[in-house]
């Protein structure tokens, strides 16, 4: 953001030779129309003004790989006409991919929106199958704009939207009640801590209390540093442990919606998108930046563990199929160069010197099947890292920690080992006292590594309890399924759906297995579903192992909606 702050009975099916069984996934997708949680990422439209549809397809594919549900399209009033074509491109790509979009009308960047423009956009796209909905209504954000709150009763009447503004400037109590409580829910932009503190949840709790049961959209961000004098912005907030801590807070608070801040705000260093090249960096020149501090500073590693985090948030359980780690740090020690005039905290807060707030550390988070050791090498000197957060049972799950620079510079590498054997290893960018134009880069460099596929997947629930759920399945041929779903009735009090539900033959997730002999084979797998009901289904399927003999396989599945389906299939 360029201003501070997106009934039928299951039937037998015959599968082709050497293929077998997509476990109830398509059935579950067809009837799961209740989902009270979603994760979107704040998308800066101005940084995509050159996009073709193919560029949107690339961004959407990257987001979906991280299990992000949609983008919140942010743009200012003076960009409404210029970016109309990009909005069309975005919806075209989103519809093709089954991805969701919502509007984030920016009232801070160029002043208030004309309500007729807002109504026009919502009438055109609010009913689109790609538009994110809550309780059957298109979800809408603003960035600020409480002075225009009086416009929203009419906008809501004209468009039927579900209005969740970000009005941090007037605080949660006033935001919840202004204009006769016009807000259907609220979004808070506050995703970074004040000063030399770690992020807490006091602000989130205040919003939830003020809302009195209305839905809350919680902001999650990994980092913040901006130095664009042309936009009167030059400050940082502490990042450090923030990405790990904030997702843990999401898990604890269970907000109805989450917005990642941001997907692609390069000048605020909060991006988790892959770097997109020179065309995307126009804001640096427009903002008279001293240099492009996002260049060669990838943040992709912050997406590596998102599928696990998002599964855990939505389902209170997630599966580990391979071990992985992400790690991040600043490449300039805090006292090595000029500050560039940057201060810690925003101008409306009590400001400090950056050296009082940021920490010279390599931070790391690892998704592990069991406990392991971590070490960090900087400039050829190795030290043991410290796990500051571990799973409740000390077994499978997320481990987080850090290692001090201790005055060292040079090449960085991280090793995670178990009983003397390296399980994860990666090298990062060099830490140096040589700074671009003599100014410290307060942005983060982020790396990641994913290990081999585990021989047995591990299911972890929110309490930290873990269960081995069987071999991680694989196949050399595609698997198809046309299982029909049993009827399910749902009684949830709120819903989050698109205006078009998925077909019963569209898999929500796929488990693939293969067998190479005519011997009894047992495979246990887990699929995740969403709805608030329970049912039991028996599916009889004909399969063909490596011989020409046909064998009937009977799969019995008991599943709980908004939970998991563990299916045990025997040949």
C-alpha positions as CSV (number, residue, x, y, z in Angstrom):
1,X,0.0,0.0,0.0
2,X,1.5,3.4,-1.0
3,X,-0.1,4.8,2.2
4,X,0.5,3.0,5.5
5,X,-1.6,0.5,6.6
6,X,-5.6,-7.2,1.8
7,X,-29.2,-36.8,-2.0
8,X,-27.6,-39.5,-3.7
9,X,-26.2,-42.9,-2.7
10,X,-22.5,-43.5,-3.6
11,X,-22.2,-45.8,-6.6
12,X,-19.5,-48.3,-7.6
13,X,-17.0,-47.0,-10.2
14,X,-14.6,-48.8,-12.4
15,X,-11.2,-47.2,-12.6
16,X,-8.7,-47.6,-15.4
17,X,-5.9,-50.2,-15.0
18,X,-3.0,-49.4,-12.7
19,X,-4.9,-46.5,-11.2
20,X,-6.8,-46.3,-8.0
21,X,-9.0,-44.5,-5.8
22,X,-9.2,-40.8,-5.1
23,X,-10.5,-41.1,-1.6
24,X,-13.9,-39.4,-1.4
25,X,-12.3,-36.1,-2.2
26,X,-14.7,-35.1,-5.0
27,X,-17.7,-36.1,-3.0
28,X,-16.7,-34.0,-0.1
29,X,-16.0,-31.0,-2.4
30,X,-19.4,-31.2,-3.8
31,X,-21.4,-31.0,-0.6
32,X,-19.1,-28.8,1.5
33,X,-20.7,-25.4,1.2
34,X,-20.1,-24.1,4.7
35,X,-16.8,-22.6,5.5
36,X,-16.5,-19.9,8.1
37,X,-12.8,-19.2,7.5
38,X,-10.7,-17.9,4.7
39,X,-7.3,-16.4,4.1
40,X,-6.8,-13.6,1.6
41,X,-3.7,-11.6,0.8
42,X,-3.7,-7.8,0.3
43,X,-2.9,-7.1,-3.3
44,X,-1.5,-3.7,-4.5
45,X,-3.2,-3.2,-7.9
46,X,-1.0,-0.2,-8.7
47,X,2.0,-2.6,-8.7
48,X,0.3,-4.7,-11.3
49,X,-0.9,-2.1,-13.7
50,X,1.1,-3.7,-16.5
51,X,-0.3,-7.2,-16.0
52,X,-1.6,-9.5,-18.7
53,X,-4.1,-12.2,-17.8
54,X,-1.1,-14.6,-17.7
55,X,0.5,-12.6,-15.0
56,X,-2.6,-12.9,-12.9
57,X,-2.6,-16.6,-13.5
58,X,1.0,-16.8,-12.3
59,X,0.2,-14.9,-9.1
60,X,-2.9,-16.9,-8.4
61,X,-1.1,-20.2,-8.9
62,X,1.6,-19.2,-6.5
63,X,-1.0,-18.1,-3.9
64,X,-3.0,-21.3,-4.3
65,X,0.1,-23.4,-3.8
66,X,0.4,-21.7,-0.4
67,X,-3.3,-22.4,0.3
68,X,-4.3,-18.8,0.2
69,X,-7.9,-18.5,-0.8
70,X,-8.0,-15.1,-2.5
71,X,-6.7,-11.5,-3.0
72,X,-8.0,-8.3,-1.5
73,X,-7.7,-5.9,-4.5
74,X,-6.5,-2.6,-3.1
75,X,-6.6,0.6,-5.2
76,X,-7.3,4.3,-4.6
77,X,-10.1,6.5,-6.0
78,X,-7.9,8.2,-8.6
79,X,-7.0,4.7,-10.0
80,X,-10.6,3.6,-10.4
81,X,-10.8,4.1,-14.1
82,X,-7.1,3.4,-15.0
83,X,-7.1,0.0,-13.3
84,X,-10.6,-1.2,-14.4
85,X,-9.0,-3.4,-17.1
86,X,-6.8,-5.0,-14.5
87,X,-9.8,-5.8,-12.3
88,X,-11.4,-7.5,-15.3
89,X,-8.1,-9.5,-15.9
90,X,-8.0,-10.5,-12.3
91,X,-11.6,-11.8,-12.3
92,X,-11.0,-13.7,-15.6
93,X,-8.0,-15.5,-14.2
94,X,-9.6,-16.1,-10.8
95,X,-12.7,-17.6,-12.3
96,X,-10.6,-20.1,-14.3
97,X,-8.6,-21.1,-11.3
98,X,-11.4,-21.3,-8.6
99,X,-9.7,-18.4,-6.7
100,X,-11.5,-15.7,-4.8
101,X,-11.2,-11.9,-5.0
102,X,-12.6,-9.0,-3.0
103,X,-12.3,-5.3,-3.1
104,X,-10.3,-3.2,-0.7
105,X,-11.2,0.4,-1.6
106,X,-8.4,2.7,-0.5
107,X,-9.7,5.9,1.1
108,X,-6.2,7.1,2.3
109,X,-4.1,7.1,-0.8
110,X,-6.1,9.7,-2.8
111,X,-9.0,10.6,-0.6
112,X,-12.6,9.4,-0.4
113,X,-14.2,7.3,-3.2
114,X,-17.3,8.6,-4.9
115,X,-19.9,6.2,-3.7
116,X,-21.2,5.7,-7.3
117,X,-17.9,4.3,-8.3
118,X,-18.0,1.8,-5.4
119,X,-21.5,0.8,-6.3
120,X,-20.6,0.4,-9.9
121,X,-17.7,-2.0,-9.1
122,X,-19.8,-4.0,-6.7
123,X,-22.8,-4.3,-9.1
124,X,-20.4,-5.5,-11.8
125,X,-18.4,-8.0,-9.8
126,X,-20.3,-8.7,-6.5
127,X,-22.3,-11.5,-8.0
128,X,-19.3,-13.0,-9.9
129,X,-18.5,-16.5,-8.9
130,X,-14.9,-15.5,-8.1
131,X,-16.0,-12.8,-5.6
132,X,-15.4,-13.8,-2.0
133,X,-18.7,-14.0,-0.1
134,X,-19.7,-14.1,3.6
135,X,-23.2,-15.1,4.5
136,X,-24.0,-15.1,0.7
137,X,-22.9,-11.5,0.3
138,X,-19.8,-10.1,-1.4
139,X,-17.1,-9.1,1.2
140,X,-15.8,-5.5,0.9
141,X,-12.9,-3.8,2.7
142,X,-11.9,-0.2,2.9
143,X,-8.5,1.1,3.9
144,X,-9.6,3.9,6.2
145,X,-12.4,6.3,5.2
146,X,-14.5,6.5,8.4
147,X,-15.4,10.1,7.3
148,X,-17.3,8.5,4.5
149,X,-19.2,6.0,6.7
150,X,-22.4,7.8,5.9
151,X,-22.2,6.6,2.3
152,X,-22.3,2.9,3.2
153,X,-25.9,2.4,4.2
154,X,-26.8,3.3,0.6
155,X,-23.9,1.3,-0.9
156,X,-25.0,-1.7,1.1
157,X,-28.7,-1.2,0.1
158,X,-27.7,-0.9,-3.6
159,X,-25.2,-3.8,-3.7
160,X,-26.1,-6.2,-0.9
161,X,-22.4,-6.3,0.2
162,X,-20.9,-7.5,3.5
163,X,-19.0,-4.5,4.7
164,X,-15.8,-5.0,6.7
165,X,-13.9,-1.7,6.7
166,X,-10.5,-1.0,8.2
167,X,-11.1,2.1,10.4
168,X,-8.2,1.8,12.8
169,X,-7.9,5.6,12.9
170,X,-11.1,5.9,15.0
171,X,-10.5,2.7,17.1
172,X,-12.6,-0.4,17.4
173,X,-15.4,0.9,19.6
174,X,-16.3,3.8,17.4
175,X,-15.6,1.8,14.2
176,X,-18.2,-0.8,15.3
177,X,-20.9,1.7,16.1
178,X,-20.4,4.6,13.6
179,X,-23.3,5.4,11.2
180,X,-25.7,3.2,13.2
181,X,-23.3,0.3,13.2
182,X,-23.1,0.2,9.4
183,X,-20.1,-2.2,9.5
184,X,-21.0,-5.9,9.3
185,X,-17.6,-6.8,10.7
186,X,-14.2,-5.1,10.9
187,X,-10.7,-5.5,9.7
188,X,-7.7,-4.1,11.6
189,X,-4.5,-3.2,9.8
190,X,-2.5,-3.4,13.0
191,X,-0.1,-6.3,12.3
192,X,3.2,-5.0,13.7
193,X,4.4,-4.4,17.3
194,X,5.2,-1.0,18.9
195,X,8.9,-0.4,19.5
196,X,11.2,-3.1,20.8
197,X,8.3,-5.4,21.7
198,X,7.0,-8.6,20.2
199,X,3.5,-8.5,18.7
200,X,0.6,-9.2,21.1
201,X,-3.1,-9.6,20.7
202,X,-4.5,-6.7,22.7
203,X,-5.7,-4.9,19.7
204,X,-7.3,-8.0,18.2
205,X,-9.1,-8.7,21.5
206,X,-10.4,-5.1,21.6
207,X,-11.8,-5.5,18.1
208,X,-13.5,-8.8,18.9
209,X,-15.0,-7.3,22.0
210,X,-16.3,-4.2,20.2
211,X,-17.8,-6.4,17.5
212,X,-19.9,-8.3,19.9
213,X,-20.0,-11.5,17.8
214,X,-19.8,-9.9,14.4
215,X,-16.9,-11.3,12.3
216,X,-13.3,-10.0,12.6
217,X,-10.7,-10.0,9.9
218,X,-7.2,-10.3,11.5
219,X,-4.1,-8.9,9.8
220,X,-0.9,-11.0,9.6
221,X,2.3,-9.6,8.2
222,X,5.9,-10.8,8.2
223,X,7.8,-7.4,8.0
224,X,7.6,-3.7,7.5
225,X,10.2,-1.2,6.3
226,X,9.6,1.7,4.0
227,X,11.8,4.6,2.8
228,X,10.0,6.5,0.0
229,X,10.3,10.2,0.8
230,X,8.0,11.1,-2.1
231,X,5.2,9.4,-0.1
232,X,6.4,10.9,3.2
233,X,7.2,7.5,4.5
234,X,10.4,6.4,6.2
235,X,10.1,4.0,9.1
236,X,10.2,0.4,10.2
237,X,8.4,-1.8,12.7
238,X,10.0,-4.8,14.3
239,X,9.7,-8.0,12.2
240,X,12.0,-10.6,13.6
241,X,9.8,-13.3,15.1
242,X,6.6,-11.7,13.8
243,X,5.7,-14.2,11.0
244,X,5.8,-17.1,13.4
245,X,4.2,-15.3,16.3
246,X,1.3,-13.8,14.4
247,X,0.2,-17.1,12.9
248,X,0.3,-18.7,16.3
249,X,-2.0,-15.8,17.5
250,X,-4.3,-16.6,14.6
251,X,-4.5,-20.2,15.7
252,X,-5.3,-19.1,19.3
253,X,-7.9,-16.4,18.4
254,X,-9.5,-18.2,15.5
255,X,-10.8,-15.1,13.7
256,X,-13.4,-15.6,11.0
257,X,-11.1,-14.2,8.3
258,X,-7.4,-13.5,7.9
259,X,-5.8,-11.0,5.6
260,X,-2.1,-11.3,4.9
261,X,-0.4,-7.9,4.6
262,X,0.8,-8.1,1.9
263,X,1.1,-10.0,-1.3
264,X,3.1,-7.5,-3.3
265,X,3.8,-4.2,-1.5
266,X,7.4,-3.9,-2.4
267,X,8.1,-0.4,-1.0
268,X,6.8,-1.5,2.4
269,X,8.8,-4.8,2.5
270,X,5.8,-6.7,3.6
271,X,5.5,-8.8,0.4
272,X,5.4,-12.6,0.3
273,X,5.0,-12.8,-3.5
274,X,7.9,-13.9,-5.7
275,X,9.8,-10.9,-7.0
276,X,8.3,-9.9,-10.3
277,X,11.0,-7.8,-12.0
278,X,11.6,-4.2,-13.0
279,X,8.1,-3.4,-14.2
280,X,6.7,-4.1,-10.7
281,X,9.0,-1.6,-9.0
282,X,7.7,1.7,-10.3
283,X,6.7,2.8,-6.8
284,X,10.4,3.1,-5.8
285,X,11.0,5.8,-8.5
286,X,7.6,7.4,-7.9
287,X,8.4,7.6,-4.2
288,X,11.9,9.0,-4.8
289,X,13.5,6.0,-3.0
290,X,17.3,6.2,-2.5
291,X,17.5,2.7,-4.1
292,X,15.3,-0.4,-4.6
293,X,15.6,-2.2,-1.3
294,X,13.4,-5.1,-2.5
295,X,15.8,-6.0,-5.3
296,X,17.4,-9.4,-4.8
297,X,15.6,-9.7,-1.5
298,X,13.2,-12.6,-2.0
299,X,10.5,-13.4,0.5
300,X,9.2,-16.6,-1.0
301,X,10.4,-18.6,2.0
302,X,7.6,-17.1,4.1
303,X,5.1,-19.1,1.9
304,X,6.9,-22.4,2.4
305,X,5.1,-23.3,5.7
306,X,1.8,-21.5,4.9
307,X,-0.1,-24.6,3.8
308,X,0.5,-26.2,7.2
309,X,-0.4,-22.9,9.1
310,X,-3.5,-22.4,7.1
311,X,-4.7,-26.0,7.4
312,X,-4.1,-25.8,11.2
313,X,-6.1,-22.5,11.4
314,X,-9.0,-23.8,9.4
315,X,-9.2,-27.4,10.7
316,X,-7.3,-27.4,14.0
317,X,-5.2,-30.1,12.4
318,X,-2.6,-30.4,9.6
319,X,-0.5,-33.1,8.0
320,X,3.3,-33.2,7.6
321,X,4.3,-35.1,4.5
322,X,7.8,-33.6,4.3
323,X,10.0,-31.6,6.6
324,X,10.8,-28.0,5.7
325,X,12.3,-24.8,7.1
326,X,12.3,-21.1,6.4
327,X,14.8,-18.6,7.6
328,X,15.3,-14.9,7.4
329,X,17.5,-12.0,8.5
330,X,18.7,-8.6,7.5
331,X,21.9,-8.6,5.4
332,X,23.3,-5.5,7.0
333,X,24.1,-5.5,10.8
334,X,22.2,-2.7,12.4
335,X,25.2,-0.5,13.3
336,X,27.2,-1.1,10.1
337,X,26.0,1.8,7.9
338,X,23.9,5.0,7.9
339,X,20.3,4.6,8.9
340,X,19.0,6.4,5.8
341,X,17.0,8.6,8.2
342,X,14.8,5.6,9.0
343,X,13.2,5.5,12.5
344,X,11.4,2.7,14.3
345,X,7.7,3.2,14.7
346,X,5.4,5.4,12.6
347,X,5.3,9.2,12.9
348,X,2.2,9.0,15.0
349,X,3.9,6.8,17.6
350,X,6.9,7.4,19.9
351,X,9.8,6.9,17.5
352,X,13.1,5.2,18.3
353,X,16.4,4.5,16.5
354,X,16.3,1.3,14.5
355,X,19.2,-0.1,16.5
356,X,16.9,0.0,19.6
357,X,14.3,-2.1,18.0
358,X,15.7,-4.6,15.4
359,X,17.7,-7.6,16.4
360,X,20.9,-8.9,14.6
361,X,19.7,-12.5,14.4
362,X,19.0,-15.2,11.9
363,X,15.4,-16.3,12.6
364,X,14.2,-19.8,11.5
365,X,11.0,-21.9,11.6
366,X,11.1,-25.6,10.9
367,X,8.2,-28.1,10.3
368,X,9.6,-31.3,11.7
369,X,8.3,-34.9,12.3
370,X,10.3,-35.1,15.5
371,X,12.7,-33.0,17.5
372,X,16.0,-32.0,15.9
373,X,19.0,-29.7,16.4
374,X,19.7,-26.5,14.5
375,X,23.0,-24.8,13.8
376,X,23.8,-21.6,11.9
377,X,27.1,-20.7,10.2
378,X,28.0,-17.1,9.4
379,X,31.3,-16.4,7.8
380,X,32.6,-19.9,8.4
381,X,31.8,-19.8,12.2
382,X,29.2,-22.2,13.4
383,X,27.0,-21.9,16.5
384,X,24.1,-23.8,17.8
385,X,20.7,-22.1,17.3
386,X,18.1,-22.0,20.0
387,X,14.6,-23.2,19.7
388,X,12.5,-20.6,21.5
389,X,9.1,-22.2,20.5
390,X,8.5,-25.9,20.2
391,X,5.4,-28.1,19.9
392,X,3.5,-28.8,23.1
393,X,4.6,-32.4,23.2
394,X,8.1,-31.8,21.9
395,X,7.4,-34.0,18.9
396,X,6.0,-33.3,15.4
397,X,5.1,-29.7,14.5
398,X,6.6,-26.3,14.2
399,X,9.9,-25.3,15.8
400,X,11.0,-21.7,15.9
401,X,14.1,-19.9,17.1
402,X,17.1,-17.8,16.2
403,X,20.8,-17.4,16.3
404,X,22.7,-14.1,17.0
405,X,25.0,-12.6,14.4
406,X,27.5,-12.1,17.3
407,X,29.4,-9.5,15.1
408,X,30.0,-12.0,12.3
409,X,29.6,-11.3,8.6
410,X,29.9,-13.5,5.6
411,X,28.0,-16.4,4.0
412,X,25.1,-17.8,5.9
413,X,24.0,-21.4,6.1
414,X,21.5,-23.3,8.3
415,X,21.6,-27.0,9.1
416,X,18.9,-29.0,10.9
417,X,20.1,-32.4,12.0
418,X,18.8,-35.4,13.9
419,X,21.1,-37.8,15.7
420,X,24.0,-36.4,13.8
421,X,22.4,-36.8,10.4
422,X,21.5,-33.6,8.4
423,X,17.8,-33.5,7.4
424,X,17.6,-29.9,6.1
425,X,20.4,-27.6,4.9
426,X,20.4,-24.3,3.0
427,X,22.6,-21.4,2.2
428,X,21.5,-17.8,2.3
429,X,22.7,-14.4,1.2
430,X,25.9,-13.0,2.6
431,X,25.7,-10.6,5.7
432,X,27.9,-7.6,4.9
433,X,28.8,-4.2,6.2
434,X,28.8,-2.9,2.7
435,X,25.6,-1.1,2.1
436,X,23.9,0.3,-1.0
437,X,24.5,4.0,-1.3
438,X,25.9,3.8,2.3
439,X,22.5,3.2,3.8
440,X,21.4,0.0,5.7
441,X,18.8,-2.1,4.0
442,X,16.3,-2.8,6.8
443,X,14.4,-5.3,4.5
444,X,14.7,-9.0,5.1
445,X,16.2,-11.7,3.0
446,X,14.2,-14.9,3.2
447,X,15.2,-18.5,2.3
448,X,13.7,-21.9,2.6
449,X,14.4,-25.6,2.1
450,X,12.1,-28.6,1.8
451,X,13.4,-32.1,2.6
452,X,12.5,-35.5,1.3
453,X,9.0,-36.9,1.4
454,X,8.5,-38.7,4.7
455,X,8.0,-42.5,4.6
456,X,4.9,-42.0,6.8
457,X,2.8,-38.8,7.0
458,X,2.2,-37.3,10.4
459,X,-1.1,-35.7,11.5
460,X,-0.8,-33.0,14.1
461,X,-3.7,-31.4,15.9
462,X,-4.0,-28.0,17.6
463,X,-3.1,-29.5,21.0
464,X,0.2,-30.7,19.6
465,X,-0.8,-34.4,19.6
466,X,0.4,-36.3,16.6
467,X,-0.5,-39.5,14.8
468,X,1.3,-41.4,12.1
469,X,-1.3,-41.9,9.4
470,X,0.5,-44.2,7.0
471,X,2.7,-44.2,4.0
472,X,2.8,-41.0,1.9
473,X,1.1,-42.1,-1.3
474,X,2.6,-41.9,-4.8
475,X,1.7,-43.0,-8.3
476,X,3.1,-42.7,-11.8
477,X,-0.3,-42.4,-13.5
478,X,-3.1,-39.9,-13.0
479,X,-6.0,-40.9,-10.8
480,X,-9.6,-40.0,-11.6
481,X,-12.7,-40.3,-9.5
482,X,-16.4,-39.8,-10.0
483,X,-17.7,-40.7,-6.6
484,X,-21.1,-39.2,-5.8
485,X,-21.6,-37.5,-2.4
486,X,-24.1,-38.6,0.2
487,X,-26.6,-35.9,1.2
488,X,-25.5,-33.8,4.1
489,X,-27.5,-31.2,5.9
490,X,-25.7,-28.3,7.5
491,X,-26.8,-26.1,10.3
492,X,-23.9,-23.6,10.6
493,X,-25.0,-20.0,11.5
494,X,-22.8,-18.4,9.0
495,X,-21.3,-19.3,5.6
496,X,-18.5,-18.3,3.4
497,X,-19.1,-19.4,-0.2
498,X,-18.9,-18.3,-3.7
499,X,-22.1,-17.8,-5.6
500,X,-21.3,-21.0,-7.5
501,X,-20.6,-24.2,-5.6
502,X,-18.1,-26.7,-6.9
503,X,-19.2,-29.8,-8.8
504,X,-19.3,-33.1,-7.0
505,X,-16.7,-34.4,-9.4
506,X,-14.1,-31.7,-8.6
507,X,-11.5,-33.1,-6.1
508,X,-10.9,-31.0,-3.1
509,X,-7.8,-33.0,-2.3
510,X,-6.3,-36.1,-3.8
511,X,-4.6,-39.1,-2.2
512,X,-2.9,-41.4,-4.7
513,X,-1.6,-45.0,-4.1
514,X,-0.2,-47.8,-6.2
515,X,0.3,-51.5,-5.7
516,X,2.8,-53.7,-7.4
517,X,1.7,-57.1,-6.4
518,X,-1.5,-59.3,-6.1
519,X,-1.1,-59.3,-2.3
520,X,-3.3,-57.6,0.3
521,X,-2.5,-53.9,0.6
522,X,-3.7,-51.5,3.2
523,X,-3.5,-47.7,2.7
524,X,-4.6,-45.1,5.2
525,X,-5.0,-41.5,4.1
526,X,-6.6,-38.3,5.2
527,X,-8.6,-35.7,3.4
528,X,-9.8,-32.4,4.8
529,X,-13.4,-31.3,4.4
530,X,-15.5,-28.4,5.5
531,X,-19.1,-28.3,6.7
532,X,-20.7,-28.8,10.1
533,X,-22.3,-32.2,10.0
534,X,-21.3,-35.8,10.2
535,X,-22.0,-38.8,7.9
536,X,-20.8,-42.2,7.1
537,X,-20.4,-43.5,3.6
538,X,-19.4,-46.8,2.0
539,X,-17.9,-46.8,-1.5
540,X,-17.2,-50.0,-3.5
541,X,-14.7,-49.5,-6.3
542,X,-13.2,-51.9,-8.8
543,X,-9.5,-51.6,-9.1
544,X,-6.8,-53.4,-11.2
545,X,-3.4,-54.2,-9.7
546,X,-0.5,-55.1,-11.8
547,X,-2.0,-58.5,-12.9
548,X,-5.0,-58.6,-15.1
549,X,-7.2,-59.8,-12.3
550,X,-9.9,-57.4,-11.1
551,X,-10.4,-57.0,-7.3
552,X,-13.1,-55.2,-5.5
553,X,-12.0,-52.7,-2.9
554,X,-14.3,-51.5,-0.2
555,X,-13.6,-48.2,1.4
556,X,-15.5,-47.3,4.5
557,X,-15.1,-43.6,5.6
558,X,-16.4,-41.9,8.7
559,X,-15.8,-38.2,8.6
560,X,-16.7,-35.1,10.6
561,X,-17.2,-31.9,8.7
562,X,-14.8,-29.1,9.4
563,X,-12.4,-31.9,10.5
564,X,-10.7,-34.7,8.7
565,X,-11.7,-37.9,6.9
566,X,-9.5,-40.8,7.6
567,X,-10.1,-43.5,5.0
568,X,-8.7,-47.1,5.3
569,X,-8.8,-49.0,2.1
570,X,-7.9,-52.7,1.7
571,X,-7.1,-54.7,-1.4
